[in-house]
Amino acid sequence: MTRRQRRLTIIAVIGVILVAAAGLTLWGLSDRIMFFNSPTEIIAQNLAPGTRIRLGGLVADGSVVDKGGGNISFAVTDGTSSIPVSYTGILPDLFREGQGVVAEGVIATGGTFTADTILAKHDERYMPADVVAALKAQGVWDENADTAKPPPPPLTPAKVSAVPPPKTGAATQ
């Protein structure tokens, strides 16, 4: 075997190993690639208790119950199905009814979901509180829409009487 053939053989073997490793990785993660499951998908899958998943949807209106001691229960809905969720801990500031949420945890017995992490999602109109305060101070915050008012149309230049432009070049004395 010549030197060139040996080099090509080594490169080919390394390529095959890399492709096999990538394939095995993707195959192993194939059932966990989705970021979260909706309540309808979880109910349809009929998952066994103790299965770890991410549940995503909207916090159902009227479902949030503070049981005290940091224990909260609420329902996550996708408009078709709802799953009751229990959580112990501090909720994110953006958590509220009707808001998007992703809960990480396990399926408990009886079809409930026990979350150990809650991630609140926000819409594209979200602004930090200090930015809202600054916009209010400038008078550009629309209280009814909870967004900044659109900027006013640009002012049209007033007609100015024709004034000859200043002469450039040699200075006059």
N, C-alpha and C positions, 0 to 999 in steps of 0.2 A: 504494500500500500504506500502510495506516495504521500508526501507531506500535505499536499493540497487535499487529497481524498480524506486523510485522517482529520484534518481541520473541518471539512464539510460534514463529516460523520458526527463529530462532536457537536457542531452547531445544530444539526438535525435532531440529535438525541435530546439536547437541552430544550429545543423548541417543542418536542413531543411531551416532555415532562411538564413544561409550563402550561401547555394546552390542557393536559390531563388535570393538573392542579386547579386551573380555573374552572374546568368542567365539574370537578368534584365539589368545589366551593359553591358554585351556583346550584348544583343539585341538592346539596345539604341545606341551603337557605331557601329553596323554592317555596316552601309553605310559610315562610316568615318574611317574604319580600314586601308584602303590602304594609303600608304605614299604619293603618288602623282598619278595623272592621266596623261596619254599621250594625245597629241592633238587629235589623232584618237578616243580615248575613250570619250573625252569631246564632240567632234562633234557628235558621235553616240548617246550620252545620251541626246542631245538637251536640255541642262540645261537652266532654266529661268534666265533672267538678275537679278543680285543681289545675285546669289548663290555663297557662299564662298567655294573655293577649292584650291588645290595645283596642279600646272601645272608643269610637268617635261619633259625634253627633251634636245635637243641641240639648241644652239643659231644658227639660220640659217645664212649661209655665205652671206655677203653683206646686211644684214638687219638692222644693228645697225645704228640709226640716233640720233645724239645729237641735241636736239632742243634748247639747252641753258637753263640756270637757273636750271640745275639739272634734266630737263625733257629728258628722253631717251625713244625711241621706238625701238623695235626689234621684231623678230618673233621667236617662239619656234617651232621646228619641231621634228618629230620622224622618218623622212624618208618617211612617207606616207602622212601626213597632217601637216599643219602649222597653228598656231594661232598668230595673231598680239598682242603684249604686250606693254602697256605703263607703265612707272615707273617714279616716281619723288623721287630723293634722291641720295645718294652716292652708287655707285656700288662696289661690292667686288673686291679686287685686281685680283682675278683669273677670272673675267668675261671677256670673249672675244668670238668672232665668232668661231663656231665649238666646243665650250666647253660645258660641261654638266651644266644644270642650273635647279633649282627648284624655281618657283615663287609662292608666296602665295598672294591671293587676291580674287577679285570678277569678275564674268562674267559681262561685260558691254553690252549695246545695240549694235546691229550690229555684234555680234560674236567676239568682241575684249575682251581682258583681261586686267583689271587694277590691277597691282601688288602693294602691299604695303611692301613686303619683297622679296628680291632676295637672294638666296643661290647659290653660284657657287660651283660646284663639281670639284674635281681634280682627275687625274688618279693616278695609283699606283707609277708612276715615279716622283711624286712631291717631291721637296726638298726645304726647306727654303733658302732664298737668302744668308744668312750668311754661310750655309753649302756649297752652290755652290761656294762661294768665297774661302772658305778654301780648297775645292777640287781643284779649279783652281790653287791656290797657291802651292799646292803639285804636280801639273801636272797630276792629275788623272781624270780630267774632260774632257769628249768627247764632243767637241763643236758641232759636226755634229749631234749627237744623243741626246743632252741635258741630258745626264746621265753620271754617273761615268764609267770610263773604267773598264773592268774586271781586277782583279789583275793578275799580271804575274804568270806563272807557278812556282812552288817552285823550287829553285835551287837544283841541285843534288850535294851531297857532293863529293868533289874531292877525288881521291884516295890518301891516306896518307900512307907514308912508315910505315911499322910496327914498332912502338915504343913500347917498353915494358911498361905496365902500372906501375905507381908508386907503390912502396911497401907500404903496410899499416901495421901498427903494431908498433913494436919497432923502435924507431928513431935510425938512424946510426950516429956514432960520428966520 
